Amino acid sequence: VDVVVEEARARTLVDACEGGQGRVVIHPGGHFVPSQRPWLDAVVAFIKECVEGKAAKDKKEEVSAEDMVVPF
C-alpha cells in the first residue's frame, strides 16, 4: 500500500500513459521501489524497453536532408 499516493491517483497516471497501455508492478515497497533484485530487474527491464522503443520510433521518424523542402 502506497501511503504517499492514493491508488486511484496512481491508476489515473497509468491510464494517461502513451497509448493508454500501462504496466503496473505490485510490490511490497509501498511508495518506494524495493532494492531486492527481482523488483530492480523489473524496473530496469521496463526502462530499457521504453528507451529502446523510443530510439526505434525516433529512428523511424528521421527524414533525410535530401528529402527536405527548403525555401532557397
All heavy atoms as TSV, in Angstrom:
chain	resi	resn	atom	element	x	y	z
A	1	VAL	N	N	0.852	-1.183	0.000
A	1	VAL	CA	C	0.000	0.000	0.000
A	1	VAL	C	C	0.890	1.236	0.000
A	1	VAL	O	O	1.805	1.364	0.793
A	1	VAL	CB	C	-0.919	-0.001	1.235
A	1	VAL	CG1	C	-1.704	1.275	1.317
A	1	VAL	CG2	C	-1.819	-1.207	1.228
A	2	ASP	N	N	0.598	2.123	-0.928
A	2	ASP	CA	C	1.346	3.373	-1.028
A	2	ASP	C	C	0.683	4.383	-0.098
A	2	ASP	O	O	-0.481	4.723	-0.271
A	2	ASP	CB	C	1.318	3.868	-2.472
A	2	ASP	CG	C	2.258	5.022	-2.717
A	2	ASP	OD1	O	2.536	5.799	-1.779
A	2	ASP	OD2	O	2.711	5.164	-3.860
A	3	VAL	N	N	1.433	4.858	0.875
A	3	VAL	CA	C	0.875	5.824	1.817
A	3	VAL	C	C	1.071	7.266	1.346
A	3	VAL	O	O	0.562	8.183	1.974
A	3	VAL	CB	C	1.477	5.639	3.231
A	3	VAL	CG1	C	1.101	4.280	3.788
A	3	VAL	CG2	C	2.982	5.810	3.220
A	4	VAL	N	N	1.786	7.461	0.232
A	4	VAL	CA	C	2.037	8.804	-0.280
A	4	VAL	C	C	1.053	9.157	-1.393
A	4	VAL	O	O	0.531	10.265	-1.441
A	4	VAL	CB	C	3.495	8.932	-0.776
A	4	VAL	CG1	C	3.758	10.311	-1.349
A	4	VAL	CG2	C	4.482	8.619	0.347
A	5	VAL	N	N	0.804	8.221	-2.301
A	5	VAL	CA	C	-0.079	8.462	-3.443
A	5	VAL	C	C	-1.238	7.467	-3.386
A	5	VAL	O	O	-1.022	6.265	-3.325
A	5	VAL	CB	C	0.685	8.288	-4.779
A	5	VAL	CG1	C	-0.239	8.510	-5.967
A	5	VAL	CG2	C	1.880	9.228	-4.845
A	6	GLU	N	N	-2.456	7.989	-3.428
A	6	GLU	CA	C	-3.636	7.127	-3.419
A	6	GLU	C	C	-3.644	6.226	-4.650
A	6	GLU	O	O	-3.204	6.630	-5.728
A	6	GLU	CB	C	-4.915	7.949	-3.443
A	6	GLU	CG	C	-5.125	8.840	-2.259
A	6	GLU	CD	C	-6.363	9.710	-2.441
A	6	GLU	OE1	O	-7.002	9.668	-3.517
A	6	GLU	OE2	O	-6.685	10.435	-1.493
A	7	GLU	N	N	-4.201	5.028	-4.509
A	7	GLU	CA	C	-4.246	4.097	-5.636
A	7	GLU	C	C	-5.010	4.688	-6.827
A	7	GLU	O	O	-4.586	4.555	-7.973
A	7	GLU	CB	C	-4.890	2.771	-5.225
A	7	GLU	CG	C	-4.881	1.767	-6.361
A	7	GLU	CD	C	-5.415	0.404	-5.969
A	7	GLU	OE1	O	-5.697	0.168	-4.783
A	7	GLU	OE2	O	-5.558	-0.419	-6.884
A	8	ALA	N	N	-6.123	5.367	-6.569
A	8	ALA	CA	C	-6.907	5.959	-7.663
A	8	ALA	C	C	-6.076	6.976	-8.441
A	8	ALA	O	O	-6.154	7.047	-9.683
A	8	ALA	CB	C	-8.163	6.617	-7.105
A	9	ARG	N	N	-5.267	7.741	-7.751
A	9	ARG	CA	C	-4.431	8.739	-8.415
A	9	ARG	C	C	-3.341	8.059	-9.245
A	9	ARG	O	O	-3.037	8.476	-10.372
A	9	ARG	CB	C	-3.807	9.664	-7.369
A	9	ARG	CG	C	-3.108	10.836	-7.962
A	9	ARG	CD	C	-2.770	11.855	-6.900
A	9	ARG	NE	N	-2.047	12.946	-7.506
A	9	ARG	CZ	C	-1.139	13.668	-6.891
A	9	ARG	NH1	N	-0.869	13.447	-5.629
A	9	ARG	NH2	N	-0.520	14.640	-7.503
A	10	ALA	N	N	-2.764	6.996	-8.702
A	10	ALA	CA	C	-1.756	6.244	-9.443
A	10	ALA	C	C	-2.363	5.608	-10.686
A	10	ALA	O	O	-1.757	5.607	-11.761
A	10	ALA	CB	C	-1.132	5.176	-8.551
A	11	ARG	N	N	-3.570	5.085	-10.568
A	11	ARG	CA	C	-4.260	4.473	-11.720
A	11	ARG	C	C	-4.548	5.523	-12.797
A	11	ARG	O	O	-4.484	5.221	-13.987
A	11	ARG	CB	C	-5.563	3.808	-11.285
A	11	ARG	CG	C	-5.379	2.628	-10.396
A	11	ARG	CD	C	-4.957	1.438	-11.178
A	11	ARG	NE	N	-4.717	0.316	-10.269
A	11	ARG	CZ	C	-4.225	-0.818	-10.644
A	11	ARG	NH1	N	-3.909	-1.009	-11.907
A	11	ARG	NH2	N	-4.027	-1.772	-9.777
A	12	THR	N	N	-4.845	6.749	-12.387
A	12	THR	CA	C	-5.066	7.826	-13.350
A	12	THR	C	C	-3.799	8.073	-14.158
A	12	THR	O	O	-3.857	8.274	-15.377
A	12	THR	CB	C	-5.497	9.121	-12.627
A	12	THR	OG1	O	-6.709	8.856	-11.923
A	12	THR	CG2	C	-5.711	10.268	-13.593
A	13	LEU	N	N	-2.655	8.024	-13.507
A	13	LEU	CA	C	-1.377	8.189	-14.196
A	13	LEU	C	C	-1.146	7.036	-15.168
A	13	LEU	O	O	-0.737	7.248	-16.314
A	13	LEU	CB	C	-0.225	8.266	-13.190
A	13	LEU	CG	C	1.173	8.385	-13.782
A	13	LEU	CD1	C	1.304	9.637	-14.635
A	13	LEU	CD2	C	2.209	8.378	-12.676
A	14	VAL	N	N	-1.420	5.822	-14.744
A	14	VAL	CA	C	-1.264	4.658	-15.622
A	14	VAL	C	C	-2.145	4.819	-16.862
A	14	VAL	O	O	-1.704	4.606	-17.983
A	14	VAL	CB	C	-1.612	3.345	-14.880
A	14	VAL	CG1	C	-1.667	2.168	-15.845
A	14	VAL	CG2	C	-0.608	3.077	-13.770
A	15	ASP	N	N	-3.385	5.230	-16.653
A	15	ASP	CA	C	-4.322	5.407	-17.764
A	15	ASP	C	C	-3.886	6.516	-18.719
A	15	ASP	O	O	-4.221	6.488	-19.901
A	15	ASP	CB	C	-5.726	5.709	-17.244
A	15	ASP	CG	C	-6.330	4.536	-16.504
A	15	ASP	OD1	O	-5.836	3.395	-16.673
A	15	ASP	OD2	O	-7.283	4.752	-15.727
A	16	ALA	N	N	-3.139	7.494	-18.215
A	16	ALA	CA	C	-2.705	8.620	-19.034
A	16	ALA	C	C	-1.443	8.310	-19.840
A	16	ALA	O	O	-1.054	9.099	-20.700
A	16	ALA	CB	C	-2.445	9.845	-18.149
A	17	CYS	N	N	-0.834	7.163	-19.597
A	17	CYS	CA	C	0.394	6.806	-20.316
A	17	CYS	C	C	0.125	6.678	-21.805
A	17	CYS	O	O	-0.997	6.387	-22.227
A	17	CYS	CB	C	0.961	5.495	-19.779
A	17	CYS	SG	S	1.671	5.679	-18.142
A	18	GLU	N	N	1.157	6.881	-22.587
A	18	GLU	CA	C	1.064	6.832	-24.042
A	18	GLU	C	C	0.354	5.562	-24.495
A	18	GLU	O	O	0.710	4.468	-24.101
A	18	GLU	CB	C	2.468	6.876	-24.644
A	18	GLU	CG	C	2.479	6.949	-26.143
A	18	GLU	CD	C	3.873	7.107	-26.693
A	18	GLU	OE1	O	4.672	7.830	-26.092
A	18	GLU	OE2	O	4.148	6.510	-27.725
A	19	GLY	N	N	-0.653	5.740	-25.307
A	19	GLY	CA	C	-1.395	4.604	-25.831
A	19	GLY	C	C	-2.384	4.012	-24.846
A	19	GLY	O	O	-3.054	3.046	-25.149
A	20	GLY	N	N	-2.451	4.552	-23.646
A	20	GLY	CA	C	-3.364	4.027	-22.651
A	20	GLY	C	C	-2.973	2.650	-22.145
A	20	GLY	O	O	-3.739	1.982	-21.468
A	21	GLN	N	N	-1.778	2.227	-22.494
A	21	GLN	CA	C	-1.307	0.913	-22.071
A	21	GLN	C	C	-0.308	1.088	-20.929
A	21	GLN	O	O	0.789	1.562	-21.128
A	21	GLN	CB	C	-0.614	0.189	-23.234
A	21	GLN	CG	C	-1.496	-0.019	-24.437
A	21	GLN	CD	C	-2.639	-0.969	-24.139
A	21	GLN	OE1	O	-2.476	-1.951	-23.436
A	21	GLN	NE2	N	-3.805	-0.665	-24.659
A	22	GLY	N	N	-0.719	0.714	-19.764
A	22	GLY	CA	C	0.174	0.850	-18.623
A	22	GLY	C	C	0.565	-0.506	-18.082
A	22	GLY	O	O	-0.136	-1.484	-18.273
A	23	ARG	N	N	1.686	-0.550	-17.458
A	23	ARG	CA	C	2.134	-1.775	-16.808
A	23	ARG	C	C	2.303	-1.445	-15.342
A	23	ARG	O	O	2.976	-0.484	-14.981
A	23	ARG	CB	C	3.457	-2.238	-17.388
A	23	ARG	CG	C	3.893	-3.558	-16.804
A	23	ARG	CD	C	5.179	-4.069	-17.386
A	23	ARG	NE	N	5.255	-3.797	-18.807
A	23	ARG	CZ	C	6.407	-3.816	-19.473
A	23	ARG	NH1	N	7.519	-4.068	-18.865
A	23	ARG	NH2	N	6.428	-3.555	-20.755
A	24	VAL	N	N	1.688	-2.231	-14.503
A	24	VAL	CA	C	1.753	-1.995	-13.073
A	24	VAL	C	C	2.434	-3.180	-12.407
A	24	VAL	O	O	2.055	-4.327	-12.644
A	24	VAL	CB	C	0.334	-1.806	-12.482
A	24	VAL	CG1	C	0.406	-1.607	-10.978
A	24	VAL	CG2	C	-0.373	-0.644	-13.146
A	25	VAL	N	N	3.442	-2.891	-11.625
A	25	VAL	CA	C	4.117	-3.925	-10.853
A	25	VAL	C	C	3.773	-3.682	-9.395
A	25	VAL	O	O	4.092	-2.631	-8.842
A	25	VAL	CB	C	5.657	-3.885	-11.053
A	25	VAL	CG1	C	6.349	-4.902	-10.169
A	25	VAL	CG2	C	6.006	-4.102	-12.514
A	26	ILE	N	N	3.093	-4.644	-8.794
A	26	ILE	CA	C	2.734	-4.539	-7.381
A	26	ILE	C	C	3.890	-5.126	-6.575
A	26	ILE	O	O	4.339	-6.238	-6.852
A	26	ILE	CB	C	1.441	-5.334	-7.078
A	26	ILE	CG1	C	0.312	-4.915	-8.029
A	26	ILE	CG2	C	1.053	-5.182	-5.624
A	26	ILE	CD1	C	-0.158	-3.494	-7.869
A	27	HIS	N	N	4.369	-4.357	-5.631
A	27	HIS	CA	C	5.499	-4.805	-4.815
A	27	HIS	C	C	5.287	-4.370	-3.373
A	27	HIS	O	O	4.459	-3.512	-3.088
A	27	HIS	CB	C	6.814	-4.236	-5.366
A	27	HIS	CG	C	6.827	-2.749	-5.423
A	27	HIS	ND1	N	7.063	-1.958	-4.331
A	27	HIS	CD2	C	6.613	-1.899	-6.460
A	27	HIS	CE1	C	7.007	-0.689	-4.676
A	27	HIS	NE2	N	6.725	-0.624	-5.978
A	28	PRO	N	N	6.042	-4.976	-2.451
A	28	PRO	CA	C	5.856	-4.674	-1.031
A	28	PRO	C	C	6.494	-3.373	-0.558
A	28	PRO	O	O	6.458	-3.056	0.614
A	28	PRO	CB	C	6.521	-5.869	-0.340
A	28	PRO	CG	C	7.577	-6.313	-1.292
A	28	PRO	CD	C	6.998	-6.059	-2.659
A	29	GLY	N	N	7.030	-2.566	-1.471
A	29	GLY	CA	C	7.748	-1.359	-1.063
A	29	GLY	C	C	6.877	-0.135	-0.844
A	29	GLY	O	O	7.388	0.908	-0.463
A	30	GLY	N	N	5.587	-0.239	-1.124
A	30	GLY	CA	C	4.743	0.944	-0.979
A	30	GLY	C	C	5.121	1.990	-2.010
A	30	GLY	O	O	5.182	1.695	-3.196
A	31	HIS	N	N	5.412	3.193	-1.576
A	31	HIS	CA	C	5.752	4.283	-2.481
A	31	HIS	C	C	7.138	4.108	-3.104
A	31	HIS	O	O	7.416	4.602	-4.189
A	31	HIS	CB	C	5.685	5.613	-1.728
A	31	HIS	CG	C	5.849	6.813	-2.606
A	31	HIS	ND1	N	4.876	7.239	-3.476
A	31	HIS	CD2	C	6.901	7.671	-2.749
A	31	HIS	CE1	C	5.307	8.320	-4.117
A	31	HIS	NE2	N	6.524	8.599	-3.698
A	32	PHE	N	N	8.006	3.409	-2.431
A	32	PHE	CA	C	9.390	3.269	-2.870
A	32	PHE	C	C	9.628	1.907	-3.510
A	32	PHE	O	O	9.100	0.899	-3.064
A	32	PHE	CB	C	10.349	3.462	-1.691
A	32	PHE	CG	C	10.163	4.804	-1.044
A	32	PHE	CD1	C	9.361	4.944	0.076
A	32	PHE	CD2	C	10.747	5.929	-1.585
A	32	PHE	CE1	C	9.167	6.179	0.662
A	32	PHE	CE2	C	10.549	7.186	-1.010
A	32	PHE	CZ	C	9.758	7.305	0.113
A	33	VAL	N	N	10.436	1.880	-4.564
A	33	VAL	CA	C	10.771	0.623	-5.228
A	33	VAL	C	C	11.730	-0.143	-4.325
A	33	VAL	O	O	12.742	0.402	-3.882
A	33	VAL	CB	C	11.450	0.889	-6.594
A	33	VAL	CG1	C	11.884	-0.411	-7.239
A	33	VAL	CG2	C	10.518	1.671	-7.502
A	34	PRO	N	N	11.420	-1.400	-4.033
A	34	PRO	CA	C	12.309	-2.198	-3.188
A	34	PRO	C	C	13.680	-2.383	-3.846
A	34	PRO	O	O	13.797	-2.326	-5.077
A	34	PRO	CB	C	11.601	-3.552	-3.080
A	34	PRO	CG	C	10.195	-3.300	-3.479
A	34	PRO	CD	C	10.232	-2.143	-4.429
A	35	SER	N	N	14.689	-2.607	-3.050
A	35	SER	CA	C	16.040	-2.754	-3.583
A	35	SER	C	C	16.420	-4.208	-3.845
A	35	SER	O	O	17.540	-4.481	-4.274
A	35	SER	CB	C	17.052	-2.120	-2.624
A	35	SER	OG	O	16.986	-2.756	-1.362
A	36	GLN	N	N	15.493	-5.137	-3.652
A	36	GLN	CA	C	15.803	-6.540	-3.921
A	36	GLN	C	C	15.837	-6.787	-5.429
A	36	GLN	O	O	15.113	-6.177	-6.196
A	36	GLN	CB	C	14.765	-7.481	-3.267
A	36	GLN	CG	C	14.826	-7.503	-1.763
A	36	GLN	CD	C	14.057	-6.348	-1.142
A	36	GLN	OE1	O	13.259	-5.690	-1.809
A	36	GLN	NE2	N	14.323	-6.073	0.115
A	37	ARG	N	N	16.677	-7.707	-5.848
A	37	ARG	CA	C	16.952	-7.988	-7.247
A	37	ARG	C	C	15.702	-8.199	-8.123
A	37	ARG	O	O	15.610	-7.601	-9.200
A	37	ARG	CB	C	17.908	-9.181	-7.353
A	37	ARG	CG	C	18.176	-9.676	-8.749
A	37	ARG	CD	C	18.770	-8.644	-9.676
A	37	ARG	NE	N	20.145	-8.375	-9.368
A	37	ARG	CZ	C	20.819	-7.343	-9.875
A	37	ARG	NH1	N	20.232	-6.498	-10.676
A	37	ARG	NH2	N	22.065	-7.151	-9.566
A	38	PRO	N	N	14.720	-9.015	-7.735
A	38	PRO	CA	C	13.584	-9.233	-8.642
A	38	PRO	C	C	12.830	-7.938	-8.991
A	38	PRO	O	O	12.407	-7.746	-10.133
A	38	PRO	CB	C	12.664	-10.176	-7.869
A	38	PRO	CG	C	13.532	-10.816	-6.846
A	38	PRO	CD	C	14.606	-9.818	-6.534
A	39	TRP	N	N	12.701	-7.048	-8.030
A	39	TRP	CA	C	11.982	-5.793	-8.275
A	39	TRP	C	C	12.819	-4.848	-9.114
A	39	TRP	O	O	12.315	-4.170	-10.011
A	39	TRP	CB	C	11.582	-5.137	-6.957
A	39	TRP	CG	C	10.814	-6.082	-6.092
A	39	TRP	CD1	C	11.230	-6.647	-4.914
A	39	TRP	CD2	C	9.517	-6.620	-6.351
A	39	TRP	NE1	N	10.267	-7.486	-4.433
A	39	TRP	CE2	C	9.202	-7.486	-5.284
A	39	TRP	CE3	C	8.594	-6.458	-7.360
A	39	TRP	CZ2	C	8.006	-8.190	-5.211
A	39	TRP	CZ3	C	7.394	-7.147	-7.292
A	39	TRP	CH2	C	7.108	-7.998	-6.234
A	40	LEU	N	N	14.113	-4.801	-8.834
A	40	LEU	CA	C	15.000	-3.947	-9.632
A	40	LEU	C	C	15.069	-4.440	-11.069
A	40	LEU	O	O	15.091	-3.635	-12.005
A	40	LEU	CB	C	16.403	-3.910	-9.028
A	40	LEU	CG	C	16.529	-3.158	-7.704
A	40	LEU	CD1	C	17.962	-3.224	-7.202
A	40	LEU	CD2	C	16.093	-1.715	-7.858
A	41	ASP	N	N	15.102	-5.767	-11.255
A	41	ASP	CA	C	15.131	-6.321	-12.609
A	41	ASP	C	C	13.898	-5.883	-13.395
A	41	ASP	O	O	13.995	-5.549	-14.579
A	41	ASP	CB	C	15.205	-7.851	-12.574
A	41	ASP	CG	C	16.572	-8.356	-12.121
A	41	ASP	OD1	O	17.540	-7.564	-12.098
A	41	ASP	OD2	O	16.670	-9.558	-11.795
A	42	ALA	N	N	12.734	-5.884	-12.748
A	42	ALA	CA	C	11.500	-5.475	-13.416
A	42	ALA	C	C	11.568	-4.007	-13.821
A	42	ALA	O	O	11.171	-3.639	-14.934
A	42	ALA	CB	C	10.295	-5.723	-12.511
A	43	VAL	N	N	12.084	-3.166	-12.941
A	43	VAL	CA	C	12.187	-1.731	-13.233
A	43	VAL	C	C	13.195	-1.490	-14.360
A	43	VAL	O	O	12.926	-0.740	-15.302
A	43	VAL	CB	C	12.574	-0.932	-11.967
A	43	VAL	CG1	C	12.903	0.505	-12.301
A	43	VAL	CG2	C	11.467	-1.006	-10.932
A	44	VAL	N	N	14.343	-2.138	-14.284
A	44	VAL	CA	C	15.373	-1.968	-15.316
A	44	VAL	C	C	14.861	-2.438	-16.671
A	44	VAL	O	O	15.060	-1.772	-17.695
A	44	VAL	CB	C	16.671	-2.710	-14.918
A	44	VAL	CG1	C	17.649	-2.783	-16.077
A	44	VAL	CG2	C	17.318	-2.030	-13.722
A	45	ALA	N	N	14.175	-3.573	-16.708
A	45	ALA	CA	C	13.631	-4.093	-17.962
A	45	ALA	C	C	12.623	-3.110	-18.562
A	45	ALA	O	O	12.625	-2.866	-19.774
A	45	ALA	CB	C	12.977	-5.452	-17.741
A	46	PHE	N	N	11.790	-2.525	-17.712
A	46	PHE	CA	C	10.794	-1.562	-18.181
A	46	PHE	C	C	11.470	-0.323	-18.769
A	46	PHE	O	O	11.121	0.144	-19.855
A	46	PHE	CB	C	9.866	-1.162	-17.036
A	46	PHE	CG	C	8.911	-0.063	-17.401
A	46	PHE	CD1	C	7.821	-0.320	-18.205
A	46	PHE	CD2	C	9.114	1.232	-16.949
A	46	PHE	CE1	C	6.938	0.692	-18.557
A	46	PHE	CE2	C	8.236	2.248	-17.291
A	46	PHE	CZ	C	7.153	1.968	-18.095
A	47	ILE	N	N	12.468	0.198	-18.077
A	47	ILE	CA	C	13.166	1.403	-18.554
A	47	ILE	C	C	13.884	1.109	-19.875
A	47	ILE	O	O	13.809	1.894	-20.820
A	47	ILE	CB	C	14.135	1.937	-17.486
A	47	ILE	CG1	C	13.323	2.478	-16.298
A	47	ILE	CG2	C	15.064	3.007	-18.058
A	47	ILE	CD1	C	14.145	2.831	-15.087
A	48	LYS	N	N	14.565	-0.040	-19.956
A	48	LYS	CA	C	15.251	-0.406	-21.202
A	48	LYS	C	C	14.259	-0.515	-22.355
A	48	LYS	O	O	14.527	-0.052	-23.460
A	48	LYS	CB	C	15.994	-1.733	-21.039
A	48	LYS	CG	C	17.297	-1.628	-20.316
A	48	LYS	CD	C	17.983	-2.977	-20.294
A	48	LYS	CE	C	19.338	-2.891	-19.645
A	48	LYS	NZ	N	20.004	-4.214	-19.611
A	49	GLU	N	N	13.129	-1.150	-22.093
A	49	GLU	CA	C	12.105	-1.312	-23.122
A	49	GLU	C	C	11.619	0.044	-23.621
A	49	GLU	O	O	11.454	0.251	-24.824
A	49	GLU	CB	C	10.942	-2.105	-22.534
A	49	GLU	CG	C	9.903	-2.531	-23.522
A	49	GLU	CD	C	8.835	-3.368	-22.844
A	49	GLU	OE1	O	9.165	-4.418	-22.277
A	49	GLU	OE2	O	7.668	-2.929	-22.879
A	50	CYS	N	N	11.413	0.972	-22.702
A	50	CYS	CA	C	10.960	2.313	-23.089
A	50	CYS	C	C	12.014	3.053	-23.896
A	50	CYS	O	O	11.709	3.667	-24.919
A	50	CYS	CB	C	10.596	3.125	-21.850
A	50	CYS	SG	S	9.111	2.540	-21.025
A	51	VAL	N	N	13.261	2.986	-23.458
A	51	VAL	CA	C	14.345	3.687	-24.148
A	51	VAL	C	C	14.564	3.089	-25.532
A	51	VAL	O	O	14.682	3.817	-26.518
A	51	VAL	CB	C	15.645	3.637	-23.313
A	51	VAL	CG1	C	16.839	4.119	-24.115
A	51	VAL	CG2	C	15.488	4.464	-22.041
A	52	GLU	N	N	14.601	1.764	-25.626
A	52	GLU	CA	C	14.812	1.118	-26.916
A	52	GLU	C	C	13.639	1.373	-27.853
A	52	GLU	O	O	13.824	1.582	-29.044
A	52	GLU	CB	C	15.051	-0.374	-26.726
A	52	GLU	CG	C	16.387	-0.657	-26.070
A	52	GLU	CD	C	16.532	-2.086	-25.568
A	52	GLU	OE1	O	15.573	-2.891	-25.704
A	52	GLU	OE2	O	17.597	-2.404	-25.026
A	53	GLY	N	N	12.431	1.363	-27.326
A	53	GLY	CA	C	11.255	1.637	-28.140
A	53	GLY	C	C	11.262	3.052	-28.663
A	53	GLY	O	O	10.926	3.316	-29.810
A	54	LYS	N	N	11.664	4.004	-27.821
A	54	LYS	CA	C	11.732	5.400	-28.242
A	54	LYS	C	C	12.818	5.575	-29.293
A	54	LYS	O	O	12.615	6.282	-30.274
A	54	LYS	CB	C	12.007	6.310	-27.052
A	54	LYS	CG	C	12.244	7.756	-27.452
A	54	LYS	CD	C	11.677	8.725	-26.471
A	54	LYS	CE	C	11.952	10.164	-26.797
A	54	LYS	NZ	N	11.799	10.593	-28.164
A	55	ALA	N	N	13.956	4.914	-29.108
A	55	ALA	CA	C	15.043	5.024	-30.079
A	55	ALA	C	C	14.600	4.480	-31.434
A	55	ALA	O	O	14.876	5.089	-32.472
A	55	ALA	CB	C	16.276	4.278	-29.585
A	56	ALA	N	N	13.880	3.365	-31.437
A	56	ALA	CA	C	13.397	2.788	-32.691
A	56	ALA	C	C	12.375	3.721	-33.336
A	56	ALA	O	O	12.387	3.924	-34.548
A	56	ALA	CB	C	12.786	1.420	-32.437
A	57	LYS	N	N	11.501	4.301	-32.536
A	57	LYS	CA	C	10.484	5.219	-33.053
A	57	LYS	C	C	11.146	6.470	-33.627
A	57	LYS	O	O	10.793	6.926	-34.707
A	57	LYS	CB	C	9.514	5.605	-31.934
A	57	LYS	CG	C	8.387	6.489	-32.385
A	57	LYS	CD	C	7.450	6.811	-31.238
A	57	LYS	CE	C	6.363	7.756	-31.665
A	57	LYS	NZ	N	5.505	8.165	-30.554
A	58	ASP	N	N	12.139	7.030	-32.901
A	58	ASP	CA	C	12.836	8.222	-33.379
A	58	ASP	C	C	13.572	7.937	-34.680
A	58	ASP	O	O	13.588	8.754	-35.595
A	58	ASP	CB	C	13.827	8.735	-32.331
A	58	ASP	CG	C	13.129	9.370	-31.135
A	58	ASP	OD1	O	11.910	9.608	-31.213
A	58	ASP	OD2	O	13.804	9.594	-30.109
A	59	LYS	N	N	14.176	6.758	-34.766
A	59	LYS	CA	C	14.923	6.405	-35.969
A	59	LYS	C	C	13.978	6.283	-37.157
A	59	LYS	O	O	14.286	6.722	-38.258
A	59	LYS	CB	C	15.670	5.095	-35.762
A	59	LYS	CG	C	16.605	4.749	-36.881
A	59	LYS	CD	C	17.439	3.549	-36.555
A	59	LYS	CE	C	18.463	3.313	-37.650
A	59	LYS	NZ	N	19.367	2.233	-37.338
A	60	LYS	N	N	12.805	5.711	-36.929
A	60	LYS	CA	C	11.832	5.538	-37.993
A	60	LYS	C	C	11.327	6.886	-38.495
A	60	LYS	O	O	11.032	7.047	-39.663
A	60	LYS	CB	C	10.648	4.716	-37.477
A	60	LYS	CG	C	9.738	4.237	-38.590
A	60	LYS	CD	C	8.472	3.560	-38.124
A	60	LYS	CE	C	8.609	2.589	-37.023
A	60	LYS	NZ	N	7.330	1.933	-36.685
A	61	GLU	N	N	11.273	7.887	-37.618
A	61	GLU	CA	C	10.740	9.192	-37.975
A	61	GLU	C	C	11.786	10.126	-38.583
A	61	GLU	O	O	11.467	11.222	-38.987
A	61	GLU	CB	C	10.115	9.851	-36.748
A	61	GLU	CG	C	8.878	9.136	-36.256
A	61	GLU	CD	C	8.316	9.744	-34.986
A	61	GLU	OE1	O	8.914	10.712	-34.475
A	61	GLU	OE2	O	7.306	9.254	-34.499
A	62	GLU	N	N	13.045	9.690	-38.662
A	62	GLU	CA	C	14.089	10.538	-39.218
A	62	GLU	C	C	13.823	10.804	-40.691
A	62	GLU	O	O	13.343	9.954	-41.425
A	62	GLU	CB	C	15.456	9.868	-39.065
A	62	GLU	CG	C	16.009	9.922	-37.664
A	62	GLU	CD	C	17.391	9.298	-37.581
A	62	GLU	OE1	O	17.961	8.921	-38.628
A	62	GLU	OE2	O	17.895	9.186	-36.468
A	63	VAL	N	N	14.151	12.009	-41.125
A	63	VAL	CA	C	13.987	12.389	-42.517
A	63	VAL	C	C	15.347	12.789	-43.048
A	63	VAL	O	O	16.077	13.541	-42.399
A	63	VAL	CB	C	12.988	13.573	-42.647
A	63	VAL	CG1	C	12.883	14.017	-44.086
A	63	VAL	CG2	C	11.642	13.186	-42.093
A	64	SER	N	N	15.668	12.313	-44.206
A	64	SER	CA	C	16.936	12.648	-44.832
A	64	SER	C	C	16.940	14.119	-45.244
A	64	SER	O	O	15.920	14.663	-45.666
A	64	SER	CB	C	17.158	11.763	-46.043
A	64	SER	OG	O	18.294	12.202	-46.767
A	65	ALA	N	N	18.073	14.764	-45.163
A	65	ALA	CA	C	18.186	16.165	-45.564
A	65	ALA	C	C	17.857	16.335	-47.043
A	65	ALA	O	O	17.317	17.354	-47.462
A	65	ALA	CB	C	19.586	16.694	-45.263
A	66	GLU	N	N	18.161	15.306	-47.850
A	66	GLU	CA	C	17.863	15.373	-49.275
A	66	GLU	C	C	16.361	15.388	-49.544
A	66	GLU	O	O	15.900	15.868	-50.577
A	66	GLU	CB	C	18.506	14.187	-50.016
A	66	GLU	CG	C	20.018	14.258	-50.106
A	66	GLU	CD	C	20.695	13.686	-48.863
A	66	GLU	OE1	O	20.071	12.908	-48.117
A	66	GLU	OE2	O	21.850	14.066	-48.612
A	67	ASP	N	N	15.584	14.857	-48.618
A	67	ASP	CA	C	14.136	14.791	-48.796
A	67	ASP	C	C	13.405	16.029	-48.279
A	67	ASP	O	O	12.211	16.155	-48.465
A	67	ASP	CB	C	13.568	13.550	-48.076
A	67	ASP	CG	C	14.100	12.262	-48.679
A	67	ASP	OD1	O	14.460	12.265	-49.864
A	67	ASP	OD2	O	14.136	11.262	-47.951
A	68	MET	N	N	14.121	16.930	-47.629
A	68	MET	CA	C	13.503	18.109	-47.056
A	68	MET	C	C	13.256	19.183	-48.120
A	68	MET	O	O	14.048	19.347	-49.042
A	68	MET	CB	C	14.384	18.705	-45.950
A	68	MET	CG	C	14.501	17.830	-44.745
A	68	MET	SD	S	15.526	18.666	-43.516
A	68	MET	CE	C	15.515	17.444	-42.237
A	69	VAL	N	N	12.154	19.897	-47.995
A	69	VAL	CA	C	11.850	21.009	-48.885
A	69	VAL	C	C	12.431	22.262	-48.229
A	69	VAL	O	O	12.089	22.590	-47.108
A	69	VAL	CB	C	10.328	21.158	-49.080
A	69	VAL	CG1	C	10.039	22.372	-49.943
A	69	VAL	CG2	C	9.763	19.896	-49.679
A	70	VAL	N	N	13.314	22.930	-48.946
A	70	VAL	CA	C	13.921	24.131	-48.399
A	70	VAL	C	C	13.503	25.335	-49.243
A	70	VAL	O	O	13.359	25.237	-50.453
A	70	VAL	CB	C	15.464	24.025	-48.347
A	70	VAL	CG1	C	15.885	23.033	-47.297
A	70	VAL	CG2	C	16.055	23.633	-49.677
A	71	PRO	N	N	13.289	26.487	-48.630
A	71	PRO	CA	C	12.782	27.662	-49.341
A	71	PRO	C	C	13.835	28.424	-50.156
A	71	PRO	O	O	13.575	29.501	-50.628
A	71	PRO	CB	C	12.251	28.535	-48.208
A	71	PRO	CG	C	13.097	28.189	-47.045
A	71	PRO	CD	C	13.393	26.734	-47.196
A	72	PHE	N	N	15.019	27.875	-50.310
A	72	PHE	CA	C	16.025	28.587	-51.090
A	72	PHE	C	C	16.742	27.673	-52.035
A	72	PHE	O	O	16.646	26.529	-52.085
A	72	PHE	CB	C	17.050	29.289	-50.198
A	72	PHE	CG	C	17.598	28.423	-49.103
A	72	PHE	CD1	C	18.733	27.670	-49.334
A	72	PHE	CD2	C	16.995	28.338	-47.863
A	72	PHE	CE1	C	19.249	26.876	-48.341
A	72	PHE	CE2	C	17.520	27.547	-46.883
A	72	PHE	CZ	C	18.633	26.809	-47.099
